[in-house]
Amino acid sequence: MLGLTVMILLSGTIFYSIMEGFSVVDVLYFSVAILTTVDSETLEPVTDFGKIFTILYTITGIGVMLSLILKVSMQMRNKQKQLEMK
């Protein structure tokens, strides 16, 4: 799941830097802001294709992030239960 999250971050970073012409650091920040649902008004896609990509990227990326958070929290909970049983 972590690998998928990294792939999504990289795809967003590459897309926005090439298609929208933003710097790599700016688009990495923008990509993380989208996936963590932090409001980021620093960058805004200019092209129609960029706007459509952002819609799909947001829907897909937030779903993946939620899955990652759920998986990590379940592992932490299971570890805590194991420690309590000892």
N, C-alpha and C positions, 0 to 999 in steps of 0.2 A: 504494500500500500504506500509505503514511503517512496518507493521508486516511481510509482505512478504520480504521486504528488510532485516530485522533482521534474518528471517529464512534462507535466502540465505547466509548471513554472517556466521551464525552459522554452516550451512552445509559445507561451505568451510573450516571453522576453524576446525571442527571435522574431515573432510576427510583428510586434509593435515597433521594434527597432528597424526592421526592413521596410514594412509597409507604411508605417506612419512617420518614420524618420526621427524618432526620439532616441535619446542616448540610452545605452545599455543599462546604466545605473538607474535612470529615471523609469525605464520600463520594468526593470526588476522590482523596484519599489511599487510601481503601479500594479503589477501582477500579484504581488503579495497582498497589497491592500484590497484587491478584488477578492482574492480567495479567503481572506480573513474577515471580509465584510466591513473593513475599516473604510470610512468614506474618504475617498481621495479625489479631490477636485483639481489636483495639480496637472493632470494630463487628461485629455479628452480626444478620442479618436476623431479624425477629420473626415476620412473617407467613409462612404456608405458601407463598403466591405469591412472596414475596421469596426464600424458600429455593429454590424451583424455578427462579426467574430466575437466582439465583446459580449454580446447577449449570450451566445452559445458557450463562450469561455466561462462566463459567470455561472451559468446554470450547471455546467459540467464540473467546474472547479470547486464550487461550494459543496456539491454532493460528495466529491472525493475527499475534501477536507473534513466534512462531517463524518465520513466513514473512518478516516484516519484517527480522528479524535475519539470516536466510539471504540475503536479497536484498542487504542492505547489505554483508555480509561477502564475497559474490561480487563486488560492484562494487569493493570495496577490493582484492580479490585480482587482478582484471583490471587495475586501475590499476597495481598493483605490477608485474605482468608486463610491462605496456607500458613502464614506467620502466626495467625491467631490460633490455629489448630495445634501448634507445637507447644 
